[in-house]
Amino acid sequence: MDDYTSAIEVQPNFEVPYYNRGLILYRLGYFDDALEDFKKVLDLNPGIQDATLSLKQTILDKEEKQRRNVEKN
């Protein structure tokens, strides 16, 4: 993930490292951070359908995680 962050620092207007870092963050369960990266991808290039799908899936999974936490309490 550090490599993607470094790539973003070098080329902040290139969407690919944001997308790849977002995928890693999503898989690690850092949904808020993943959402930020997917939104940035779409700000830079609104036509990337994979980012749109990843954004939607992250929102759904975040909501599901929140529901489960509420049910536990």
CNS distance restraints for C-alpha pairs under 8 A (distance, minus, plus):
assign (resid   1 and name CA) (resid   5 and name CA) 6.45 0.50 0.50
assign (resid   1 and name CA) (resid  21 and name CA) 5.93 0.50 0.50
assign (resid   1 and name CA) (resid  24 and name CA) 7.08 0.50 0.50
assign (resid   2 and name CA) (resid   6 and name CA) 6.10 0.50 0.50
assign (resid   3 and name CA) (resid   7 and name CA) 6.16 0.50 0.50
assign (resid   4 and name CA) (resid   8 and name CA) 6.16 0.50 0.50
assign (resid   4 and name CA) (resid  17 and name CA) 4.97 0.50 0.50
assign (resid   4 and name CA) (resid  18 and name CA) 7.08 0.50 0.50
assign (resid   4 and name CA) (resid  20 and name CA) 7.17 0.50 0.50
assign (resid   4 and name CA) (resid  21 and name CA) 5.95 0.50 0.50
assign (resid   5 and name CA) (resid   9 and name CA) 6.32 0.50 0.50
assign (resid   5 and name CA) (resid  17 and name CA) 7.28 0.50 0.50
assign (resid   5 and name CA) (resid  18 and name CA) 7.93 0.50 0.50
assign (resid   5 and name CA) (resid  21 and name CA) 7.45 0.50 0.50
assign (resid   6 and name CA) (resid  10 and name CA) 6.38 0.50 0.50
assign (resid   7 and name CA) (resid  11 and name CA) 5.98 0.50 0.50
assign (resid   7 and name CA) (resid  12 and name CA) 7.63 0.50 0.50
assign (resid   7 and name CA) (resid  17 and name CA) 6.45 0.50 0.50
assign (resid   8 and name CA) (resid  12 and name CA) 4.64 0.50 0.50
assign (resid   8 and name CA) (resid  13 and name CA) 7.65 0.50 0.50
assign (resid   8 and name CA) (resid  14 and name CA) 7.18 0.50 0.50
assign (resid   8 and name CA) (resid  17 and name CA) 6.23 0.50 0.50
assign (resid   8 and name CA) (resid  18 and name CA) 7.02 0.50 0.50
assign (resid  13 and name CA) (resid  44 and name CA) 6.63 0.50 0.50
assign (resid  14 and name CA) (resid  18 and name CA) 7.78 0.50 0.50
assign (resid  14 and name CA) (resid  44 and name CA) 7.45 0.50 0.50
assign (resid  15 and name CA) (resid  19 and name CA) 6.35 0.50 0.50
assign (resid  15 and name CA) (resid  40 and name CA) 7.45 0.50 0.50
assign (resid  15 and name CA) (resid  41 and name CA) 4.94 0.50 0.50
assign (resid  15 and name CA) (resid  44 and name CA) 6.23 0.50 0.50
assign (resid  15 and name CA) (resid  45 and name CA) 7.06 0.50 0.50
assign (resid  16 and name CA) (resid  20 and name CA) 6.22 0.50 0.50
assign (resid  16 and name CA) (resid  41 and name CA) 7.44 0.50 0.50
assign (resid  17 and name CA) (resid  21 and name CA) 5.93 0.50 0.50
assign (resid  18 and name CA) (resid  22 and name CA) 5.94 0.50 0.50
assign (resid  18 and name CA) (resid  37 and name CA) 5.19 0.50 0.50
assign (resid  18 and name CA) (resid  38 and name CA) 6.86 0.50 0.50
assign (resid  18 and name CA) (resid  40 and name CA) 7.03 0.50 0.50
assign (resid  18 and name CA) (resid  41 and name CA) 6.12 0.50 0.50
assign (resid  19 and name CA) (resid  23 and name CA) 6.31 0.50 0.50
assign (resid  19 and name CA) (resid  37 and name CA) 6.30 0.50 0.50
assign (resid  19 and name CA) (resid  38 and name CA) 5.91 0.50 0.50
assign (resid  19 and name CA) (resid  41 and name CA) 6.18 0.50 0.50
assign (resid  19 and name CA) (resid  51 and name CA) 6.71 0.50 0.50
assign (resid  20 and name CA) (resid  24 and name CA) 6.50 0.50 0.50
assign (resid  21 and name CA) (resid  25 and name CA) 6.17 0.50 0.50
assign (resid  21 and name CA) (resid  34 and name CA) 7.51 0.50 0.50
assign (resid  21 and name CA) (resid  37 and name CA) 7.17 0.50 0.50
assign (resid  22 and name CA) (resid  26 and name CA) 5.99 0.50 0.50
assign (resid  22 and name CA) (resid  33 and name CA) 7.21 0.50 0.50
assign (resid  22 and name CA) (resid  34 and name CA) 4.30 0.50 0.50
assign (resid  22 and name CA) (resid  35 and name CA) 7.14 0.50 0.50
assign (resid  22 and name CA) (resid  36 and name CA) 7.83 0.50 0.50
assign (resid  22 and name CA) (resid  37 and name CA) 5.16 0.50 0.50
assign (resid  22 and name CA) (resid  38 and name CA) 6.06 0.50 0.50
assign (resid  23 and name CA) (resid  27 and name CA) 6.21 0.50 0.50
assign (resid  23 and name CA) (resid  34 and name CA) 6.82 0.50 0.50
assign (resid  23 and name CA) (resid  54 and name CA) 7.82 0.50 0.50
assign (resid  24 and name CA) (resid  28 and name CA) 6.23 0.50 0.50
assign (resid  24 and name CA) (resid  34 and name CA) 7.86 0.50 0.50
assign (resid  25 and name CA) (resid  29 and name CA) 6.25 0.50 0.50
assign (resid  25 and name CA) (resid  30 and name CA) 5.09 0.50 0.50
assign (resid  25 and name CA) (resid  31 and name CA) 6.76 0.50 0.50
assign (resid  25 and name CA) (resid  33 and name CA) 6.58 0.50 0.50
assign (resid  25 and name CA) (resid  34 and name CA) 5.19 0.50 0.50
assign (resid  26 and name CA) (resid  30 and name CA) 5.53 0.50 0.50
assign (resid  26 and name CA) (resid  31 and name CA) 5.41 0.50 0.50
assign (resid  26 and name CA) (resid  33 and name CA) 7.93 0.50 0.50
assign (resid  26 and name CA) (resid  34 and name CA) 5.35 0.50 0.50
assign (resid  26 and name CA) (resid  58 and name CA) 6.84 0.50 0.50
assign (resid  30 and name CA) (resid  34 and name CA) 6.18 0.50 0.50
assign (resid  31 and name CA) (resid  35 and name CA) 6.00 0.50 0.50
assign (resid  31 and name CA) (resid  58 and name CA) 6.16 0.50 0.50
assign (resid  31 and name CA) (resid  59 and name CA) 7.65 0.50 0.50
assign (resid  31 and name CA) (resid  61 and name CA) 7.94 0.50 0.50
assign (resid  31 and name CA) (resid  62 and name CA) 6.09 0.50 0.50
assign (resid  32 and name CA) (resid  36 and name CA) 6.44 0.50 0.50
assign (resid  33 and name CA) (resid  37 and name CA) 6.50 0.50 0.50
assign (resid  34 and name CA) (resid  38 and name CA) 6.20 0.50 0.50
assign (resid  34 and name CA) (resid  58 and name CA) 7.44 0.50 0.50
assign (resid  35 and name CA) (resid  39 and name CA) 6.02 0.50 0.50
assign (resid  35 and name CA) (resid  55 and name CA) 6.05 0.50 0.50
assign (resid  35 and name CA) (resid  58 and name CA) 6.72 0.50 0.50
assign (resid  35 and name CA) (resid  59 and name CA) 7.55 0.50 0.50
assign (resid  36 and name CA) (resid  40 and name CA) 6.17 0.50 0.50
assign (resid  37 and name CA) (resid  41 and name CA) 6.28 0.50 0.50
assign (resid  38 and name CA) (resid  42 and name CA) 6.42 0.50 0.50
assign (resid  38 and name CA) (resid  51 and name CA) 5.64 0.50 0.50
assign (resid  38 and name CA) (resid  52 and name CA) 7.44 0.50 0.50
assign (resid  38 and name CA) (resid  54 and name CA) 7.09 0.50 0.50
assign (resid  38 and name CA) (resid  55 and name CA) 5.72 0.50 0.50
assign (resid  39 and name CA) (resid  43 and name CA) 6.15 0.50 0.50
assign (resid  39 and name CA) (resid  51 and name CA) 7.91 0.50 0.50
assign (resid  39 and name CA) (resid  55 and name CA) 7.20 0.50 0.50
assign (resid  40 and name CA) (resid  44 and name CA) 6.21 0.50 0.50
assign (resid  41 and name CA) (resid  45 and name CA) 5.96 0.50 0.50
assign (resid  41 and name CA) (resid  46 and name CA) 7.34 0.50 0.50
assign (resid  41 and name CA) (resid  48 and name CA) 7.78 0.50 0.50
assign (resid  41 and name CA) (resid  51 and name CA) 6.74 0.50 0.50
assign (resid  42 and name CA) (resid  46 and name CA) 4.28 0.50 0.50
assign (resid  42 and name CA) (resid  47 and name CA) 7.21 0.50 0.50
assign (resid  42 and name CA) (resid  48 and name CA) 6.81 0.50 0.50
assign (resid  42 and name CA) (resid  51 and name CA) 6.75 0.50 0.50
assign (resid  42 and name CA) (resid  52 and name CA) 7.26 0.50 0.50
assign (resid  48 and name CA) (resid  52 and name CA) 6.70 0.50 0.50
assign (resid  49 and name CA) (resid  53 and name CA) 6.21 0.50 0.50
assign (resid  50 and name CA) (resid  54 and name CA) 6.01 0.50 0.50
assign (resid  51 and name CA) (resid  55 and name CA) 5.94 0.50 0.50
assign (resid  52 and name CA) (resid  56 and name CA) 6.29 0.50 0.50
assign (resid  53 and name CA) (resid  57 and name CA) 6.12 0.50 0.50
assign (resid  54 and name CA) (resid  58 and name CA) 5.99 0.50 0.50
assign (resid  55 and name CA) (resid  59 and name CA) 6.28 0.50 0.50
assign (resid  56 and name CA) (resid  60 and name CA) 6.32 0.50 0.50
assign (resid  57 and name CA) (resid  61 and name CA) 6.11 0.50 0.50
assign (resid  58 and name CA) (resid  62 and name CA) 5.96 0.50 0.50
assign (resid  59 and name CA) (resid  63 and name CA) 6.20 0.50 0.50
assign (resid  60 and name CA) (resid  64 and name CA) 6.20 0.50 0.50
assign (resid  61 and name CA) (resid  65 and name CA) 6.09 0.50 0.50
assign (resid  62 and name CA) (resid  66 and name CA) 6.24 0.50 0.50
assign (resid  63 and name CA) (resid  67 and name CA) 6.19 0.50 0.50
assign (resid  64 and name CA) (resid  68 and name CA) 6.24 0.50 0.50
assign (resid  65 and name CA) (resid  69 and name CA) 6.28 0.50 0.50
assign (resid  66 and name CA) (resid  70 and name CA) 6.29 0.50 0.50
assign (resid  67 and name CA) (resid  71 and name CA) 6.22 0.50 0.50
assign (resid  68 and name CA) (resid  72 and name CA) 6.27 0.50 0.50
assign (resid  69 and name CA) (resid  73 and name CA) 6.62 0.50 0.50
